[in-house]
Amino acid sequence: MSVVINNNLEEFNKKHEHIINEVIAVSLETEECPYEVEVSVTITDNEEIRKINNEFRNLDKPTDVLSFPLIDYYKPGDFSVVEEDDDELFDLDTGELMLGDIIISMEKAEDQAKEYGHSIEREIGFLTAHSMLHLMGYDHMEVDEEKLMKQKQEQILSKVGLVR
């Protein structure tokens, strides 16, 4: 597993990096991903995520996390759609399946941690788990989808010890 973390913020530290790596690993394990994967994570501020949100979603406001999956799933967590000879999905050097990109606003994460009364570590873990589920085909547009996604998020966070 390769997790490429791009960060320019001082408030992001090794503990936060460890949480992201652990949550990604547990997410993949929980979904029984049969591949070694690569995930890109960018840590940024509200202004930068606002620009990205506006460019890709036409929402000119900051958000907590953005997910950019590279795989189109028929069913969430069903990796059978992946064709192992698809050069666009696999890193040619490492052979790893490229799941996609996660972008987290540390400013939003800090604000939400305070608002919800839990640690920044739990909030970073939550945002990572949420985004990883998106990278594996889950969504929360319908009530049933949202319920399943919440259940899976809590399962992942519980496994890494980031409960409320």
C-alpha positions in Angstrom: 0.0 0.0 0.0 1.3 3.4 -0.9 -0.2 6.5 0.6 1.2 9.7 -0.9 0.5 12.6 1.4 0.9 16.1 0.1 1.0 18.7 2.9 2.0 22.3 3.2 0.4 23.0 6.6 2.3 23.3 9.9 -0.6 22.0 12.0 -0.5 18.6 10.3 1.9 16.3 12.0 3.3 12.7 12.1 0.5 11.6 14.4 -2.1 12.8 11.8 -0.2 11.1 9.0 -0.2 7.8 11.1 -3.9 8.0 11.5 -4.5 8.5 7.8 -2.3 5.6 6.9 -4.0 3.4 9.6 -7.5 4.3 8.5 -6.7 3.7 4.9 -5.3 0.3 5.7 -8.3 -0.7 7.9 -10.7 0.6 5.2 -9.1 -1.6 2.6 -9.1 -4.6 4.9 -12.7 -4.1 5.9 -13.7 -4.0 2.3 -11.5 -7.0 1.5 -9.7 -5.2 -1.3 -7.7 -7.9 -3.2 -5.1 -5.4 -4.5 -2.2 -3.5 -3.2 -3.3 0.1 -3.7 -2.1 3.7 -4.0 -4.0 6.6 -2.5 -3.1 10.2 -2.8 -4.0 12.5 0.2 -3.7 16.3 0.1 -3.9 18.3 3.3 -4.9 21.9 2.6 -6.7 24.9 4.0 -10.2 26.3 3.4 -9.2 28.6 0.6 -7.6 25.9 -1.5 -10.4 23.4 -1.0 -12.9 26.1 -1.8 -11.2 26.6 -5.2 -11.2 22.9 -5.9 -14.8 22.5 -4.8 -15.8 25.3 -7.1 -13.8 23.9 -10.0 -15.1 20.4 -9.8 -18.5 20.7 -8.1 -19.5 24.3 -8.9 -19.8 25.0 -5.2 -17.9 28.2 -4.3 -17.5 27.3 -0.6 -15.0 25.4 1.5 -15.8 21.8 2.4 -14.2 19.3 4.8 -13.2 16.6 2.4 -13.3 15.9 -1.3 -13.0 12.5 -2.9 -12.0 11.7 -6.5 -12.4 8.0 -7.2 -10.7 6.6 -10.3 -12.9 3.4 -10.5 -16.6 3.2 -11.6 -18.2 0.6 -9.4 -21.4 -1.2 -10.2 -21.8 -2.1 -6.6 -19.9 -0.5 -3.7 -16.8 -2.4 -2.6 -17.0 -4.8 -5.5 -13.5 -4.9 -7.0 -14.6 -7.4 -9.7 -15.0 -4.4 -12.0 -11.3 -3.9 -12.0 -9.5 -5.4 -15.0 -6.0 -6.3 -14.0 -4.6 -5.4 -17.5 -6.1 -1.9 -17.3 -3.1 0.4 -17.6 -5.2 3.4 -16.5 -6.0 1.9 -13.1 -2.6 0.4 -12.2 0.7 2.2 -11.5 3.0 0.7 -14.1 6.0 1.0 -11.8 4.5 -0.5 -8.6 1.7 -2.6 -9.9 -0.6 -0.9 -7.3 -4.3 -0.2 -8.0 -4.8 3.6 -8.0 -8.0 4.2 -6.0 -8.0 8.0 -6.3 -7.5 11.2 -4.4 -8.5 12.5 -1.0 -8.4 16.2 -0.2 -8.9 17.3 3.5 -9.2 20.8 4.8 -7.4 21.0 8.1 -9.2 24.2 9.0 -12.6 22.5 8.5 -11.4 19.4 10.4 -10.3 21.5 13.4 -13.6 23.5 13.4 -15.7 20.3 13.2 -13.7 18.5 15.9 -14.5 21.5 18.2 -18.1 21.6 17.1 -18.7 17.8 17.6 -16.6 17.7 20.8 -14.0 15.2 19.8 -10.3 15.3 19.0 -8.8 16.5 15.7 -7.4 12.9 15.4 -10.9 11.5 15.4 -12.1 14.0 12.8 -9.1 13.3 10.5 -9.8 9.6 10.9 -13.5 10.1 10.1 -12.8 12.3 7.1 -10.3 9.7 5.8 -12.7 6.8 6.4 -15.6 8.7 4.7 -13.5 9.5 1.7 -12.0 6.0 1.4 -15.5 4.6 1.2 -16.2 7.0 -1.6 -13.1 5.8 -3.4 -14.5 2.3 -3.0 -17.8 3.1 -4.6 -20.0 4.1 -1.6 -22.2 7.1 -1.6 -24.8 8.7 0.7 -27.3 10.2 -1.7 -30.1 7.8 -0.7 -31.2 7.0 2.8 -30.2 3.4 2.6 -26.8 4.3 1.1 -26.2 6.9 3.9 -27.1 4.4 6.6 -24.7 1.7 5.2 -22.0 4.3 4.8 -22.3 5.5 8.4 -22.3 2.0 9.7 -19.1 1.2 7.7 -17.4 4.5 8.8 -18.1 3.6 12.5 -16.8 0.1 12.0 -13.5 1.4 10.5 -13.1 4.0 13.2 -13.8 1.5 16.0 -11.1 -0.8 14.6 -8.5 2.0 14.8 -9.7 3.1 18.3 -11.2 6.4 17.2 -14.6 6.2 18.8 -16.6 9.1 20.1 
